[in-house]
Amino acid sequence: MGIKNVIELDKREDRVLNIVKAKFGLKNKSEAVTLVVKAYEESLEPELRPEFVERLKKIDSEKGIPFRNIGELREIIRG
């Protein structure tokens, strides 16, 4: 079971959740909220997604190749 929250909705927002619930055959409004949140999550910019942050942390922890200037880096790349 997930985290429980109490949220306040106006009549329109409640109606939207009821429509989502009915349209997708969901059991309750909690499932409707989950569906809406997941749909919104997919539209977020990659830099805000948790998977992207984890990927950046992994890249940041990798050992880099030291170089003093672009010329030296070009030499390293050419081998």
Secondary structure by P-SEA (a helix, b strand, c coil): ccbbbbbbbcaaaaaaaaaaaaaaccccaaaaaaaaaaaaaaaccccccaaaaaaaaaaaacbbbbbccaaaaaaaaac
